[in-house]
Amino acid sequence: MSGGYLRRILEGRLSREELSRLPSGFQRIGHVAVLSLPPELWGKRKEIGEALLGKNGVRTVAVRRGGMEGRERRPSLEVVAGDPSTVTLHREHGCLFRLDPLRVMFSPGNLHERGRLPGLVRPGEVVVDLFAGVGQFSIPIARLARPSRVYAVELNPVAHAYLCENVRLNRVGGVVVPLLGDCEEVAPRGVADRVILGILHVTHRYLPLAGRVLRASGGFLHYHESVPASLRFSRPARRVKEAFPNREVEILGVREVKKYSPGVVHVVVDARVGPEGGAAF
């Protein structure tokens, strides 16, 4: 929802200066609205939350207190209005996701990317999703493409439990294999035609692992990175190329997924990695 919408519903409740400080919008995950507020509006968070209740199916309003915490990517959110129960059913791209956005990561800002990937997967491919979360990439691929197998690896036991439930909800148990644990330890080696690296901040550390997960004959890589906007078309692609010194790498595209924070953007690199030994494509 746009900042104009927020300003309209909060006119008369906030001052003109406070209205000008409202964020450009909010995200909705099932029945939960998630807001990011500047420090100047923190004292008004409950009033702002109350104004959103009942709008477009919103029954709960939460505000961000910080970024993702720890290796398990736990959100830092506070419920400020409405139903305290935050377990919800979210629908997108014809898929269902049960989750608790206060306990597991789920970014509606990646909506387009989650819809784009299934169109790239070829029939019969083996896909490995190294940071699967609740299945937000793995399940659309399993439902909308025709892979032979999708290995979905997740470290957070809460997210993994929702992943398993979402596999059942979407009836893709014959395709998606949920794996609980550190991807360095549990990801299958040498099997993938396509690897998804959907984490941010530390993604480059896992590029060597992605190479070991890919088939010896090569395959495709989707590498996500949070990067200063001025470097968005250079640093991520360079990191992918440098990670495979003995294999030919073709950068197929670099796309901006969304703005992440002031001056920082979330990008994804699509790349084709050649066979071990550096043979040409």
N, C-alpha and C positions, 0 to 999 in steps of 0.2 A: 504494500500500500504506500502511496506517495505522501510526502511531507505536507502537501496541500490538503490531503484528506485528514491528516492528524490535526492540522491547524483549524480546519472547519469544525471538527467535533469538540475541540478544546477552547474555541472562542468563548469568552465570558468566564472561563475558569482560570485562564492564565493571562498574565499581562502581555502587552505587545512585545516587550523584550523577551519574555519567556517563550512566546509563540515562535519568535524568530530563531530560537535555540533548539527547537524540536528537530529530531533527526529526519532524514529524507524519507524514511519509511520504517516499516517493521516487517518481520518475517512471521509467517504462520506455519506451524507444524501441527497438523490435525486441529484440535480445538485450542491449542496453546499459541498465544501471540508472544513473540520474543522481541524486546526493545533494547536498543543501546542508547543510553542517555548521557549527555555531557554532565560534568560535575555540577554545573549551575542549576540543573533540573533534578538532581538526586533527591532533594527534599520534597519534590512534587511527584515522586514516582508512584505513590499510591493513588493520588488524584488522577494522574494520567492513565494509570491502569484501569481505574473504575470507569473512565470515559470510554474505554475500548470494549468493555464487556457487552456481549450481545451483538456486536458488529461483525457481520460476515461469519457467523458461527463461532466467534471467540467466546470461550467460557473461562479461560485462565489467562492471566497476563504475568509474564516474568520479565525481569530486566537483567542484563549482563552485569556482573560484578568484576569480571576480568576475562582473561583468555582461557584456552584449554589448559588443564593442569595435568602434568606428569605424562609418562609414557602411555598411560591408558586413555589419554585425551578426554578427561572428565570436564564437562562444562562447569563454569562458575556462574550460576544463575540464582535469582531470588524471586519467589512468587510474591507479587504485590497486590493482586486482586483476583477475585473469583474462586473457582473450585480449586482446592489445594491438591487434588489428584491430577497428576500431570502425565500419567500413562495414557497414550492416545493412539488413534489409528489414522495414519497419514496416507493419502492417495496421490500418486503421480504416475504418468506414463502407463496407466493401466495396471499398476502394481500397488500392493498394499504393504505398509510398513507399520508394525506395532513397535512402539518405543516409548521411552521416557526421556524427553529432551533435557531434563534436569540431571540425568545420570549418564547419558551417552551423547556423542557428537552426531549431529545431523544438520547439514547446511543447506537450506533451501536455495541459497545463492548458486549452488552447483546444478540446478535443475536442468539447464540446457545441456551441460556436459553429460549428465546421466542419461539424457535422451539421445545424445549424439553417438556414444560409444557402440550401442547395439548395431547401428548401421555400418560400422567398420568391421565387425566380426564376421569372418567367413564360415560357411557351413563346415562342421567337423572340427573346428579349432579347439584346442585346449587353452583355457584362459586361467591365469593365476592372479588373483586380487590380493596383494600383500597386506593391505590395511583395510579390511572389508567392512568394518563397522557393523551396522545392522543389515548390510546387504544392499546398500544404495546403488552400487555399481553392478555387483554380481547378479542380483535378481532381475533387473531389466535386461541384462545380456542374456540370461537363461530363458526369459520369457519371450523376448522380442527378436532374438537372433537364433541361430541353430548350432551352438557349440556342442561338442561331444562331452565336455566336462568343464566346470568352473570350480577351481579350488579357491575358497574364500577363507583367508587367514585373519584372525583377530585375537589380539592380546587381552583386551578387557573382557573379563568373564560375564559382566552384565550385558555388554554389547553382543557378545557371542551367543548368549541365551536368546536375545531378541533375534539375532541372525537365524538361529535354528527355528524359532517360531515363524519367522517370515518366510523361510524356505517352505514350511508346511502350508502357511496361508496362501502362498502363490503356486503351490503344487509343482515345485521344481526340484523335489528331492531326488529325482533320477538324474539330475544334471549337476546341481550345486553340492559340493562337499565342504561343509564348514570344518575348519581346523582351529582349535583353541591353542594359543601359545605365541611365543616370540617367533616372528617369521624367519629370523636367522636360524632357528632350531627346527621348526616344523614345516616350512615351505618345501614342497617337492622340488627336486633338482632335475634339470635336463628334460623337462616335459612340456614346457609352455611354447605355444605359438605366439602368445600375447601376454604381456605382463602389465599390470596397472599398479602404479606407485602413487596412491592418492593421499598420502600424508603431506603436511607442509613443514617448513622450517628446517627439518633434518633430512629431507628426502634424498639429498645427494649422497648421504652416507650409505644408502641402501642400493645404489646403482650397481656396485660389484655383485651383490646378492642377486639382483635382477638378471645379470649375465649368467649366473650359475643356474637360475631357474629356467631360462630360455633353453630351447633345444640347441644342440651343437650345430645344427644346420641354420640357426638364426630365427628371427621372428620380429615381432613388433613390440614397442614400448610406449607407454603413456605416462609421462613423468610430470608430476605437479610440483610447483615451487612458489613460495612467496618471495618476491624480489623487488628491490627498488625500481620504481617505474622507469627510470632512465636506463636500466639494464635489462628490461624485460625481454628484449629480442636477442640479447647477446649472452648473458651469463647462463641461463638454463640450457641453451643449446650447446654452449661450450662445455658445460659440466657433463652433459650426456656423451659428447664426443670423447672427452678426456677419460671417461670411465672405461672405455673399451679400446685400449691402445693397440690391441692385436686383432681387432675385428673392424671391418668397414662399417661405418655408421652414416646413414642418410637421414637428414632432418626433413621430415615430410611437412611439418608446419609447427608454428608457435602461436598459440591463441591466448588472449587474455580472457580468463574465466570471469573475474569480478575484481573490484577494488577490495583490498583487504584492510587497509588502514591508511591514514594520510601519507601519501607518497609511496605506498607499497601496494603491489598488485599480485593477484594469484594468476599464474599462467600454467598452461599445460603444453608440453612438447610431445608431438607425435614423431616417433623415429622408427626406422627399420634398422635392425642390427644384423650384420652379415654372419656367415659361418665362422666358427673358430678356425684360427689360422690365417684369417685375413683374405680369404678368397673373394673375388668380386661377386656382386649380385648376379 
